[in-house]
């Protein structure tokens, strides 16, 4: 079977650290062109990852009939513009998070994606074994009625992240990070890192109906938020909290789901999942049973292999699809509105994973 020919639009940090390394391991596809602004960077990436050619023109990639699929790896406000162009050119699309910083743009992209037969992955990859296992255990009633949930995804900030990127790109440190520039980034830590926390909880528990949010700029040189905390009302009746930020030097990626008869815990920075249940429900001093959850039923693959597998199958990702990405985008935009006006805001959209 012929390998899918993939082009990458954008040659910055996320292409260097995520897209190119993961694509190098994908079965059934290969990156054949990278496009970006800096010639030295493009040449370095092509050499390091075995890409045959580069170009400064995004349009050349989109207009190439030999390219089957495109990865959009540009700053947030440019995602939908080039995603729409890719779909119009008949390409499958892997969209870097977040989908958009505009709800109108997100709606436009969903409509365009649903009017084609192209496969679009448009959300942080959430079809992972420990998330899917958590969904199944909850559906099976193993923790009883879910009452609350928590997720936190945060790190030390773009400048810490980019220290690694500069090593990959063989460049000197860059003090002019676009993440901190409100005109280039449009949104701050909530859209950059909070998207993971929100997408995780939505994948496990479903639609959010209301959001309450507070944001702060604690330590970073930006007018955008570098810290955010959200309260999420889920359609299933549970309450959730999502925390994020650029001021967590020790880094945290974790979630927990709490029910009337037990809880599920994903320890930080791991793909492991533990089920805790009380030995009895009538004695609050009774002990807890702890059991690691077997997640081997689900393949532990990254988003690029999942995307290519879906392309081959002619399907859309069941969780990382455009409608779910649009719902998560709306949650984040309503969260910023909530922080601005100081009240709870309703979320209009709903998703259905069935």
Helices and strands as residue ranges (DSSP letters): E 4-9, H 13-14, I 15-19, H 20-23, E 29-35, H 39-49, E 53-55, H 58-63, E 69-72, G 76-78, H 79-88, E 92-95, H 103-114, E 120-121, H 129-139, E 146-154, H 158-169, G 178-180, H 182-185, H 189-189, I 190-194, H 195-205, E 208-216, E 227-234, E 239-245, E 252-259, E 262-266, E 274-278, E 288-292, H 303-313, H 322-341, E 345-346
